[in-house]
Amino acid sequence: MAEVKAGDTVHLHYTGTLLDGTTFDSSEGREPLAFEVGSGQIIPGLDVAIPGMTVGEKKIVKIGADDAYGQANPEMRQAVPREGIPADIPLDVGIQLQMQTPDGQAMPVTVVEVDEVTVTLDANHPLAGKDLQFDIELVKIDPAS
């Protein structure tokens, strides 16, 4: 039976959870996730767990924050004057907004704190600093050509 190697495109079903069991993403009810192994299309800790698997194989992969979305960077949190945010934009803690960088790129941010004068925005990935677990099942291998 063929084993996955770097360069192959794989199709897998997965459920991603935090170590406390909270599910943050799953392919349940959707098509399997497809990506090229070793291409950097997914988090590094998951990418290195796939080679050697065979179709139908299931495994549980625990991934530390450094091999997932990295550690949270305090410099990615910024307090901005509340008066500089249009009144029609909701500012509830946990809301995700889009900011624009000076070079015009869209950047997702999360409102993490609000007071009468400032709004603190966090541009870290929501899973930064978190250890993750993935339950995966390899469904198909498209060998590298």
Secondary structure, DSSP 4 states (H G I P E B T S, - for coil): --B--TT-EEEEEEEEEETTS-EEEE-TTSPPEEEETTTTSS-HHHHTTSTT-BTT-EEEEEE-GGGTT----GGGEEEEEGGGS-TTS---TT-EEEEE-TTS-EEEEEEEEE-SSEEEEE-S-TTTT--EEEEEEEEEEE---
